Every structure is written in C-alpha cells, then in structure tokens.
Amino acid sequence: MPTLLAVLLAFQSAAAQAPAPKAPTLTAEEIVERSIEATGGRDARQKMTSTIAKGTLEIPAQGGQAPMEFYAKAPNKRFFMTSVDGFGDIKQGFDGEVAWSERPDQGLRVLEGVELAQAKREASFNAELKWREIYKKVELKGKEKVNNREAYVVELTPDSGRPLTRYYDVESFLLLRQDSVQETPQGPVSVQALMSDYRDVGGIKVPFRVEQRAAEQTVIIIVTEVQNNVEIDDARFAKPAAK
C-alpha cells in the first residue's frame, strides 16, 4: 500500500509533465477584423465618404520640412501633394481610372502596369474594410517587437503585385508598422512605415505620425488636421494638362 507522501509526489510529477493548456490562437483573418474594430468599427467606417488630411513632411537628414495635403474620396479617388523648397511640387493622383505622377525631375507621367495596379489598391477608399476582395491570401507569420510593443505579423498577398506585411499591436490591434515594396521608374523600392500617435477623429482612430523609411532615407509625416465626410471636387484628382 503506497504511502500518502508517495501518492502526492507521483501526482505532482505527473502534473509537472502534463503540457500546459495553450491560449487560444487568433487567425490572421481575426486579427485584421479586430484591427478594423479598434479603429472605429465597420459601421462607423462605412459611413465615411471622404477624407482630407494636412500636415508637414519632414526629412531629418536634410533638416527641412514641407507642407503636405492628402485627399481621398469614395469609391476610389486619391490625391497627394507636397511642396519642397528649391525643388517644387510633387503630386500623385488617381481619378478612378487614370493614375498619374508629376514632379520637377520627372515631369508628368501616366502610371501603367504594376504601378497602375498598386495605385488602384491604394486609392480604394476604406480599403481596410475590403481586405477579403483585395487580398487573395492572408497569413499569420508570428510575433515581433515594434518599438518595444509586441505585434502580430500578418502577410497579405494581393491578386497582383507583391505581398505586404503588417504588424498589429497584440493589445490594441492598432497597426504599428507596414512593410511593402513600391514600384518606381527606377525599380522596386522596399518601404517601411511606422504608425503612431493615434487620435480619435469623429469616432475613427487615425495615426497622426507616420515615419517612412525607404532607400536609406527617412521621411516623417506629421498630421495636423483631418476632416472626414467633406465635399471634394472631382477635379482635384484629375490628371493635369500636359505643359
């Protein structure tokens, strides 16, 4: 007849060897959906029809900054402009059909091929809500630290073009970082964007600071003003007349 002590020791040994129950693992799809809820939810975001953002674009290595304006309108119009002292205006737009770019060193260009496909994806208003349509595959790649915050790493692969990787805060589910490859006239360029300083704008959380790193250069966008659901003339997105 085993002693009580022997029974207790055997029980403790078995308990120590038994695998600890695993915490439920979220899928990539669930993480993306939770991010949508964290920024305001589908219902609130589906009521949005347009966005205007203004602020400054800073290049720390050069010690300068430039004013920045961004316009977006449902279902798929987008325009961005910044004016750099000593260089001129840099503009990019998509009017729903034609994607274009204009800058002093390249002139006016109509984007085609992979550049056009990329512009279409980026111009899709509230694209985060349409991730099932835009991306044919989403995969959870694990967890990593982003500025001392633990983040879920999710890779999203579109129907055409290169995949991008997003890093979602494991606690807030806000997007902390995005890695992508931008198509340019000089070839593909890897771009890392870090989002922070989220603020509530009419029930929607928006990052007021975006640090973008590409081609060994860092650009910081500081947003000072955001307006949603305002009237925007379609002429804002139209390709400029050739000079």
C-alpha positions in Angstrom: 0.0 0.0 0.0 1.7 3.3 -1.1 2.1 5.9 1.5 0.3 9.2 1.2 3.6 11.0 0.5 4.4 8.7 -2.4 0.9 9.3 -3.9 1.3 13.1 -3.6 4.8 13.0 -5.2 3.6 10.9 -8.0 0.6 13.3 -8.6 2.9 16.3 -8.6 5.3 14.7 -11.0 2.5 13.8 -13.4 1.1 17.4 -13.2 4.5 18.9 -13.9 4.9 16.7 -17.0 1.5 17.5 -18.4 1.5 20.1 -21.1 0.1 23.5 -20.0 -3.1 24.4 -21.8 -2.4 26.6 -24.8 -4.1 30.0 -25.0 -6.5 30.3 -28.0 -4.6 31.4 -31.1 -6.1 34.1 -33.3 -6.1 33.6 -37.0 -4.8 36.2 -39.4 -8.3 36.9 -40.5 -9.5 37.5 -36.9 -6.5 39.9 -36.3 -7.4 42.0 -39.4 -11.0 42.2 -38.3 -10.1 43.2 -34.8 -7.9 46.0 -36.2 -11.0 47.3 -38.0 -12.9 47.3 -34.8 -10.0 49.0 -33.0 -10.1 51.9 -35.4 -13.8 52.6 -35.1 -15.6 49.5 -36.4 -17.1 48.7 -39.8 -20.4 50.5 -39.2 -18.7 53.8 -38.5 -16.1 53.5 -41.2 -18.7 52.5 -43.9 -20.4 55.9 -43.3 -17.3 57.7 -44.4 -17.3 59.2 -47.9 -14.1 61.3 -48.0 -11.0 62.3 -46.0 -8.8 65.4 -46.1 -5.6 65.4 -44.2 -3.0 68.2 -43.9 0.3 68.5 -42.1 4.1 68.5 -42.7 6.6 66.2 -44.3 10.0 66.2 -42.6 13.3 64.9 -43.9 15.5 64.7 -40.8 18.8 64.1 -42.7 18.3 67.3 -44.6 16.8 69.3 -41.7 13.9 70.6 -43.8 10.2 70.2 -43.9 7.4 70.8 -46.4 3.6 71.2 -46.3 1.6 68.1 -47.2 -2.0 67.6 -48.3 -3.9 64.4 -48.9 -7.4 63.9 -50.3 -9.4 60.7 -50.7 -12.9 60.2 -51.9 -15.1 57.1 -52.2 -15.1 54.8 -54.0 -11.6 55.1 -55.4 -10.1 58.6 -55.8 -6.9 59.8 -54.2 -4.5 62.8 -54.4 -1.3 63.7 -52.6 0.8 66.8 -52.8 3.8 68.3 -51.1 5.8 71.4 -52.0 9.6 71.2 -51.4 11.6 74.5 -51.3 14.2 74.6 -54.0 12.7 71.6 -55.8 9.0 72.2 -56.5 5.7 70.4 -56.2 5.4 66.6 -56.0 1.9 65.3 -56.9 0.3 61.9 -57.2 -3.3 61.2 -58.1 -5.9 58.6 -59.2 -9.2 59.7 -60.6 -10.8 56.3 -60.6 -9.3 55.3 -64.0 -6.1 57.1 -64.6 -3.1 57.1 -62.2 -0.6 59.8 -62.6 2.5 61.4 -61.0 4.1 64.8 -61.5 7.4 66.1 -60.2 10.0 68.6 -61.4 12.7 65.9 -62.1 10.4 63.5 -64.0 7.6 65.7 -65.4 4.1 64.3 -65.8 3.8 60.5 -66.0 0.8 58.2 -66.5 1.3 55.1 -64.5 0.8 51.7 -66.1 1.4 48.0 -65.3 2.3 47.2 -61.8 2.4 50.9 -60.9 -1.2 51.3 -62.0 -2.3 48.2 -60.1 -0.6 49.5 -57.0 -2.2 52.9 -57.4 -5.7 51.3 -57.7 -5.2 49.3 -54.5 -4.0 52.4 -52.6 -6.9 54.6 -53.9 -9.6 52.1 -52.9 -11.4 54.1 -50.2 -11.7 52.3 -46.9 -9.5 49.6 -48.4 -9.0 48.0 -44.9 -12.7 47.0 -44.9 -12.3 45.3 -48.3 -9.3 43.1 -47.5 -11.1 39.9 -48.5 -11.6 41.4 -52.0 -8.2 42.9 -52.4 -6.0 40.1 -50.9 -6.2 36.5 -52.1 -4.3 35.3 -49.1 -3.6 36.5 -45.5 -1.2 34.6 -43.3 -0.1 35.0 -39.6 3.7 34.8 -39.6 4.2 35.0 -35.8 5.0 37.9 -33.4 7.7 40.5 -33.4 8.6 43.7 -31.4 7.9 47.1 -32.9 9.3 49.9 -30.7 9.0 47.7 -27.6 5.5 46.7 -28.4 4.6 43.1 -29.2 2.9 42.8 -32.5 1.2 40.1 -34.7 2.9 39.8 -38.0 0.4 39.3 -40.9 1.4 38.9 -44.5 -1.2 40.0 -47.1 -0.9 38.9 -50.7 -2.9 40.7 -53.4 -4.3 39.2 -56.6 -1.5 41.0 -58.5 1.7 42.7 -57.2 3.9 42.0 -54.3 2.7 41.0 -50.8 2.9 43.4 -47.9 3.4 42.7 -44.2 1.5 44.4 -41.4 2.3 44.5 -37.7 -0.7 44.8 -35.3 -0.3 45.6 -31.6 -1.3 42.4 -29.7 -3.2 44.5 -27.1 -4.8 47.4 -29.0 -4.8 45.8 -32.5 -3.8 49.1 -34.0 -1.4 49.0 -37.0 2.1 49.8 -35.8 4.1 49.1 -38.9 3.8 48.1 -42.6 6.4 46.7 -44.9 5.8 46.9 -48.6 7.6 47.2 -52.0 6.8 50.3 -54.1 7.2 50.2 -57.8 9.1 53.2 -59.2 10.6 54.2 -62.5 14.0 53.2 -61.0 12.7 49.8 -60.0 11.1 48.3 -56.8 11.9 50.0 -53.5 11.3 48.5 -50.1 9.4 50.8 -47.8 8.8 50.5 -44.1 6.2 52.7 -42.5 5.8 53.2 -38.7 2.4 54.5 -37.4 1.9 56.2 -34.0 0.1 58.9 -32.2 -3.4 57.6 -32.9 -6.1 60.1 -32.3 -9.9 60.0 -32.5 -11.4 61.9 -35.4 -15.2 61.6 -35.3 -15.1 58.1 -33.9 -12.3 56.9 -36.2 -8.8 56.4 -34.9 -6.1 57.9 -37.2 -2.3 57.9 -36.9 -1.1 61.5 -36.7 2.6 60.4 -37.1 3.9 58.2 -39.9 7.7 57.5 -40.2 8.6 56.2 -43.6 11.9 54.6 -44.4 12.9 53.9 -48.0 16.2 53.8 -49.9 18.2 54.7 -46.8 16.2 57.8 -46.3 13.7 58.6 -43.6 10.6 60.8 -44.1 8.3 61.8 -41.2 4.7 62.8 -41.9 3.2 64.8 -39.0 -0.6 65.3 -39.5 -2.1 68.5 -38.0 -5.6 68.3 -39.4 -8.0 65.6 -40.5 -11.6 66.1 -41.8 -14.0 63.3 -42.8 -17.1 63.4 -45.0 -16.4 66.8 -46.7 -17.2 67.7 -50.3 -14.2 67.3 -52.6 -14.4 68.4 -56.3 -13.5 65.5 -58.7 -11.2 67.9 -60.5 -8.8 67.6 -57.6 -8.0 64.1 -58.7 -7.8 64.6 -62.5 -4.5 64.4 -64.4 -3.1 67.8 -65.1 -2.9 69.0 -68.6 0.4 68.5 -70.3 2.7 71.5 -70.2 
